[in-house]
Amino acid sequence: MDTEYWTTRNPTMSDYLEFDWRTGVLSNEILKTVPQTKEIFDRNKSVLGLRKMLRQCEDLELRNNAPQDDSTLLKFLYARKFDVQESFDLLKNFYYYRKRNMDLFQNFNLQALDIVKALENGLPGVLPSKDRKGRSVFVFNASNWDCSNYTIISIYRALLFSLEHLIKDTPNQANGFVVIVDWTEFTFRQVTHLKPGALRLMIEGLQDCYPARFKGIHFIGQPWYVEAALTVIKPFLKEKIKDRMYVHGNNLSTLHEHVHRDILPAEMGGEQPSYNPRSWLEKLQLHMIQNEEKKNTT
């Protein structure tokens, strides 16, 4: 595959420290070094600024319907490193993406059979421990996909549902996510179900419309026909995303340069036991039960 788009590079200082000296946008790493009162002040100032933009925007539909509570606005601010204008654009994209694709969010819960089927197969899964930069790690064992029972859109819905849960956590908003897709034993028959329209829909949502920061996307064990199929998405990727995509093939040592072995399962060359595909679903189900219990006691 053309290495212009799929690279295997070492992390740079920009992966650890992000600061725009022109706009004064602070990353979470820098905010850790300043007094907590200043951090709270900066966040509150940004929330007020974003809310003001919403209330003054000429788009009446967005102004009257977009959520404006602090917790929601902070998700978009963290996703764009507290650049208020970019956060506003992202929120606007998010609102209209959901409106254009309402079917994606219908029955958007753990009663949805297609979401549960995907999660049962670990599509996606989430590793129990975060990496050394505090990022949650999504794992996809692509060969687990039973494409006769659910589509790539079902996997996307399961990923969005998982993100909805995870971005409630402020450290996840600040530190972002890593994605590892293991294509080992993914068949040619399965690759025919990677529909270009669905892939473009996923890219649009995750790249331009969703308040989540994807700090690294890693492919391992990919056969040639997977690489060929994925070339269709290259024109739709922004340069920042291209720079964060890594194709390792069977060379797991290059994966370990980015995600350390101490949190990875054995099948990814890690030090942890083999990953249980149902573990993330079970954690989500437990969280749902706990929420119901809280509601019943209040």
GUZA-944273 format. One line per field, with one value per residue (C-alpha): residue in one letter; x, y, z. Coordinates in steps of 0.2 Angstrom, whole numbers, plus 5000, padded with zeros to 4 digits. Layout:
// residues N
residu: a / ...
px: X / ...
py: Y / ...
pz: Z / ...
//
This chain:
// residues 298
residu: m / d / t / e / y / w / t / t / r / n / p / t / m / s / d / y / l / e / f / d / w / r / t / g / v / l / s / n / e / i / l / k / t / v / p / q / t / k / e / i / f / d / r / n / k / s / v / l / g / l / r / k / m / l / r / q / c / e / d / l / e / l / r / n / n / a / p / q / d / d / s / t / l / l / k / f / l / y / a / r / k / f / d / v / q / e / s / f / d / l / l / k / n / f / y / y / y / r / k / r / n / m / d / l / f / q / n / f / n / l / q / a / l / d / i / v / k / a / l / e / n / g / l / p / g / v / l / p / s / k / d / r / k / g / r / s / v / f / v / f / n / a / s / n / w / d / c / s / n / y / t / i / i / s / i / y / r / a / l / l / f / s / l / e / h / l / i / k / d / t / p / n / q / a / n / g / f / v / v / i / v / d / w / t / e / f / t / f / r / q / v / t / h / l / k / p / g / a / l / r / l / m / i / e / g / l / q / d / c / y / p / a / r / f / k / g / i / h / f / i / g / q / p / w / y / v / e / a / a / l / t / v / i / k / p / f / l / k / e / k / i / k / d / r / m / y / v / h / g / n / n / l / s / t / l / h / e / h / v / h / r / d / i / l / p / a / e / m / g / g / e / q / p / s / y / n / p / r / s / w / l / e / k / l / q / l / h / m / i / q / n / e / e / k / k / n / t / t
px: 5000 / 5006 / 5016 / 5011 / 4995 / 4999 / 5015 / 5025 / 5033 / 5039 / 5029 / 5035 / 5035 / 5018 / 5010 / 5014 / 5013 / 5001 / 5000 / 4995 / 5005 / 4995 / 4978 / 4983 / 4974 / 4980 / 4982 / 4978 / 4996 / 5000 / 4984 / 4992 / 5006 / 4996 / 4986 / 4969 / 4960 / 4967 / 4962 / 4944 / 4944 / 4950 / 4937 / 4923 / 4928 / 4928 / 4911 / 4904 / 4912 / 4905 / 4887 / 4888 / 4892 / 4877 / 4865 / 4870 / 4872 / 4860 / 4856 / 4839 / 4837 / 4854 / 4852 / 4835 / 4839 / 4858 / 4862 / 4870 / 4873 / 4891 / 4895 / 4890 / 4899 / 4915 / 4915 / 4916 / 4929 / 4941 / 4939 / 4945 / 4958 / 4947 / 4947 / 4930 / 4927 / 4932 / 4922 / 4907 / 4909 / 4911 / 4895 / 4886 / 4892 / 4887 / 4870 / 4867 / 4875 / 4863 / 4849 / 4854 / 4857 / 4843 / 4843 / 4860 / 4853 / 4836 / 4835 / 4852 / 4854 / 4858 / 4841 / 4846 / 4850 / 4862 / 4872 / 4873 / 4878 / 4892 / 4898 / 4896 / 4910 / 4921 / 4917 / 4922 / 4931 / 4940 / 4955 / 4954 / 4969 / 4973 / 4990 / 5004 / 4997 / 4980 / 4971 / 4957 / 4961 / 4948 / 4952 / 4943 / 4946 / 4940 / 4939 / 4925 / 4913 / 4898 / 4893 / 4878 / 4870 / 4874 / 4882 / 4897 / 4884 / 4880 / 4898 / 4898 / 4883 / 4891 / 4907 / 4896 / 4887 / 4903 / 4910 / 4894 / 4898 / 4917 / 4917 / 4906 / 4923 / 4934 / 4951 / 4944 / 4939 / 4956 / 4967 / 4958 / 4958 / 4968 / 4961 / 4969 / 4961 / 4968 / 4964 / 4972 / 4962 / 4950 / 4943 / 4941 / 4922 / 4921 / 4930 / 4916 / 4905 / 4916 / 4904 / 4912 / 4896 / 4896 / 4915 / 4913 / 4898 / 4909 / 4924 / 4913 / 4905 / 4921 / 4933 / 4922 / 4906 / 4910 / 4918 / 4931 / 4950 / 4958 / 4976 / 4982 / 4974 / 4984 / 4981 / 4989 / 4989 / 4981 / 4980 / 4983 / 4965 / 4961 / 4974 / 4966 / 4949 / 4954 / 4962 / 4944 / 4944 / 4960 / 4953 / 4941 / 4954 / 4962 / 4980 / 4980 / 4971 / 4983 / 4997 / 4990 / 4987 / 4999 / 5000 / 5011 / 5007 / 5014 / 5027 / 5020 / 5036 / 5032 / 5014 / 5023 / 5032 / 5016 / 5005 / 5016 / 5015 / 5010 / 4992 / 4990 / 4982 / 4993 / 4987 / 4994 / 5011 / 5006 / 5008 / 4990 / 4979 / 4969 / 4956 / 4938 / 4927 / 4912 / 4921 / 4916 / 4898 / 4897 / 4905 / 4892 / 4878 / 4884 / 4884 / 4866 / 4861 / 4869 / 4861 / 4844 / 4847 / 4852 / 4836 / 4826 / 4833 / 4831
py: 5000 / 5018 / 5023 / 5041 / 5037 / 5023 / 5026 / 5018 / 5032 / 5035 / 5047 / 5065 / 5078 / 5085 / 5069 / 5073 / 5092 / 5102 / 5121 / 5134 / 5149 / 5160 / 5157 / 5152 / 5135 / 5124 / 5105 / 5094 / 5090 / 5109 / 5112 / 5099 / 5110 / 5126 / 5129 / 5120 / 5136 / 5143 / 5127 / 5129 / 5147 / 5143 / 5129 / 5140 / 5154 / 5142 / 5135 / 5153 / 5157 / 5142 / 5145 / 5163 / 5158 / 5146 / 5158 / 5171 / 5160 / 5164 / 5146 / 5146 / 5127 / 5124 / 5138 / 5132 / 5113 / 5110 / 5105 / 5119 / 5111 / 5113 / 5094 / 5093 / 5109 / 5103 / 5087 / 5097 / 5109 / 5095 / 5087 / 5103 / 5108 / 5122 / 5131 / 5139 / 5142 / 5124 / 5117 / 5126 / 5120 / 5102 / 5104 / 5110 / 5095 / 5083 / 5090 / 5089 / 5073 / 5065 / 5073 / 5067 / 5049 / 5047 / 5028 / 5026 / 5032 / 5024 / 5011 / 5016 / 5006 / 4988 / 4982 / 4984 / 4967 / 4972 / 4982 / 4968 / 4955 / 4966 / 4969 / 4950 / 4948 / 4961 / 4974 / 4984 / 4979 / 4990 / 4985 / 4985 / 4997 / 5013 / 5016 / 5025 / 5042 / 5039 / 5034 / 5021 / 5008 / 5001 / 4983 / 4975 / 4957 / 4959 / 4940 / 4939 / 4948 / 4937 / 4947 / 4935 / 4942 / 4960 / 4974 / 4985 / 4999 / 4988 / 4988 / 5007 / 5009 / 4998 / 5009 / 5025 / 5018 / 5014 / 5031 / 5039 / 5030 / 5033 / 5052 / 5055 / 5053 / 5069 / 5060 / 5052 / 5068 / 5075 / 5061 / 5053 / 5035 / 5023 / 5010 / 4993 / 4983 / 4965 / 4959 / 4942 / 4928 / 4941 / 4932 / 4938 / 4935 / 4946 / 4960 / 4961 / 4967 / 4983 / 4993 / 5010 / 5020 / 5013 / 5017 / 5035 / 5037 / 5031 / 5042 / 5057 / 5054 / 5050 / 5062 / 5078 / 5076 / 5067 / 5074 / 5061 / 5062 / 5048 / 5048 / 5033 / 5020 / 5004 / 4990 / 4973 / 4956 / 4964 / 4953 / 4962 / 4962 / 4972 / 4985 / 4986 / 4988 / 5002 / 5012 / 5018 / 5028 / 5038 / 5052 / 5056 / 5056 / 5072 / 5074 / 5073 / 5057 / 5050 / 5054 / 5044 / 5028 / 5014 / 4998 / 4985 / 4969 / 4955 / 4966 / 4968 / 4976 / 4992 / 4992 / 4990 / 5006 / 5015 / 5004 / 4996 / 4977 / 4978 / 4982 / 4972 / 4954 / 4939 / 4938 / 4956 / 4951 / 4958 / 4953 / 4951 / 4936 / 4933 / 4946 / 4940 / 4948 / 4949 / 4958 / 4976 / 4971 / 4964 / 4980 / 4991 / 4979 / 4981 / 5000 / 5000 / 4989 / 5001 / 5016 / 5008 / 5004 / 5022 / 5028 / 5016 / 5022 / 5041
pz: 5000 / 4996 / 5011 / 5008 / 5017 / 5028 / 5039 / 5052 / 5062 / 5079 / 5091 / 5090 / 5104 / 5096 / 5102 / 5120 / 5120 / 5111 / 5112 / 5099 / 5104 / 5092 / 5100 / 5117 / 5116 / 5130 / 5130 / 5144 / 5147 / 5149 / 5160 / 5172 / 5176 / 5181 / 5197 / 5197 / 5200 / 5183 / 5174 / 5181 / 5176 / 5158 / 5156 / 5163 / 5151 / 5136 / 5141 / 5142 / 5126 / 5117 / 5124 / 5119 / 5101 / 5101 / 5108 / 5095 / 5080 / 5065 / 5063 / 5073 / 5073 / 5080 / 5093 / 5099 / 5099 / 5102 / 5120 / 5130 / 5147 / 5153 / 5152 / 5134 / 5129 / 5138 / 5127 / 5111 / 5119 / 5124 / 5107 / 5099 / 5113 / 5119 / 5103 / 5104 / 5086 / 5081 / 5095 / 5089 / 5071 / 5078 / 5088 / 5073 / 5062 / 5076 / 5077 / 5058 / 5056 / 5069 / 5060 / 5043 / 5050 / 5062 / 5058 / 5066 / 5083 / 5083 / 5097 / 5102 / 5118 / 5124 / 5119 / 5101 / 5094 / 5081 / 5094 / 5106 / 5093 / 5088 / 5106 / 5110 / 5096 / 5103 / 5089 / 5098 / 5114 / 5126 / 5135 / 5154 / 5157 / 5148 / 5140 / 5147 / 5140 / 5149 / 5133 / 5132 / 5119 / 5107 / 5100 / 5085 / 5081 / 5063 / 5060 / 5073 / 5062 / 5058 / 5043 / 5039 / 5056 / 5056 / 5045 / 5046 / 5051 / 5067 / 5071 / 5069 / 5080 / 5093 / 5092 / 5094 / 5108 / 5117 / 5114 / 5121 / 5137 / 5137 / 5134 / 5149 / 5158 / 5158 / 5156 / 5140 / 5133 / 5137 / 5132 / 5118 / 5111 / 5102 / 5090 / 5086 / 5072 / 5071 / 5053 / 5056 / 5047 / 5040 / 5024 / 5007 / 5009 / 5024 / 5015 / 5002 / 5016 / 5019 / 5008 / 5003 / 5007 / 5025 / 5027 / 5021 / 5033 / 5047 / 5042 / 5041 / 5058 / 5068 / 5059 / 5057 / 5068 / 5084 / 5100 / 5102 / 5099 / 5090 / 5094 / 5085 / 5073 / 5071 / 5059 / 5062 / 5052 / 5037 / 5021 / 5004 / 5000 / 5016 / 5011 / 4994 / 5000 / 5012 / 4998 / 4994 / 5011 / 5008 / 4998 / 5013 / 5027 / 5033 / 5034 / 5053 / 5053 / 5039 / 5050 / 5065 / 5055 / 5056 / 5047 / 5056 / 5047 / 5057 / 5065 / 5082 / 5088 / 5079 / 5087 / 5104 / 5101 / 5102 / 5114 / 5127 / 5129 / 5147 / 5143 / 5127 / 5126 / 5122 / 5104 / 5101 / 5108 / 5125 / 5143 / 5147 / 5145 / 5129 / 5127 / 5131 / 5117 / 5129 / 5142 / 5136 / 5133 / 5151 / 5158 / 5149 / 5155 / 5173 / 5171 / 5165 / 5179 / 5192 / 5184 / 5185 / 5204 / 5207 / 5198 / 5209 / 5225 / 5222
//
